[in-house]
Amino acid sequence: MARARAGRGAATARGTLGCCAVSSAPEPWLCAYGENAWQSPARLVHDETDDPLAIGRFALLEGSAPSYNNLVELDRQLQTLTHVAAAFDLVGNGVPALAVGSKHGNACGASAADTPVAATELMLTGDARAIFGGCVMLGFAVDEQVADALLNHASEVRRLLDTIAAASFTEPAIELLARKQGKCRVLANPALASLNHGSLDTAPRQRPVRGGTLEQPNYSFTLNLSDPAVQRFGTLTEAQERDLLLAWAVGSTSNSNTVTLVRDGQLLGNGVGQQDRVGGCALAVTRAHDAGHEIGGAVAYSDSFFPFPDAPRVLIDAGVSAIFCTTGSVRDELVLQTMLDAGVAVAQLPDREARGFFGH
């Protein structure tokens, strides 16, 4: 991957793509060493595409070449960030400042806020321990103030980050973020500054398996709580609705099974990759508590239905005030009544429409 460094002022990906540009015969990217020795050599082979958010459209402004795992992380973050933007775009009040921090493909911090600095700080403090050494994607430009927050907010030592992707970076911000031996990869793509519902990836998803390749449609469902098909029980406040959009976007682009907790535009706990729904609820609550969050008043998203009342009881006992889940269990009525008896507001769609299993 070619390194692009601009002069004084804003350093952006515009006009600096070099070998990153997609042409009729694009050259593969050679990846840096793998996190595991067996991952080398690795490369990214470009598709011919006009997608402005294609991985090949990102410019490396600072740092060594990304590894295979770095680029997988970048792709997963794009899924999450574009789904958050799509949901807020449908509401019609504009897309707020968005930030996602992830580890091993799953968001450990995410936020929707009024300003870039606020979004950055909320994302980082979602789980200050997990984000250390992680990857960050921001839907806005990075200046010195944002860069300082990335490195120092709520941290007694300089925070180490592996990759930072954003719409653009000022030169002073790049200098602040640079690490010895190029260990922080700074990636820019101007398209991140104008995300909307049209930013979703609709190309088929492919996955190699032994002896072949699996292919399926991309995940392009967007939660719209104003859709008349959404069943509502109890009253959702405007703030709860906004939080449910963030929770849905994070949870539905994480490794299933997932239960996700959000409050005040901040991801509190992401219970990912569990083999039962109770475990997903318990993990989300545990991660939120470990990160120092009070859960009272938070909303919860479940990427499928609750087959028994035991899982929502975990959320209720933790103080969750609103839940989005799908329907499809033979015990739907019992599960719903459990939530309503506890005074929890509920929004639901059928599992066949809104099931959010993604990261299998």
Secondary structure, DSSP 4 states (H G I P E B T S, - for coil): --B----SSEEESTT--GGGS--SSPPPEEP---SSGGG-S-EEPPP----TTSGGG-EEEESSPPPHHHHHHHHHHHHHHHHHHHHHHHHTS---EEEEEEETTEEEEEEEESSHHHHHHHHHHHSTTTTTT-EEEESSEE-HHHHHHHHHTT-SSPPP-SEEEESEEEHHHHHHH--GGG-SEEEE-GGGGG--GGGS--SPEEEEETTEEEEE--------TTSTTSEEES---HHHHHHHHHHHHHHTTSSSS-EEEEETTEEEEEE-S-SSHHHHHHHHHHHHHHTT---TT-EEEESS--SSTHHHHHHHHHT--EEEEEE--TTHHHHHHHHHHTT-EEEEEEHHHH------
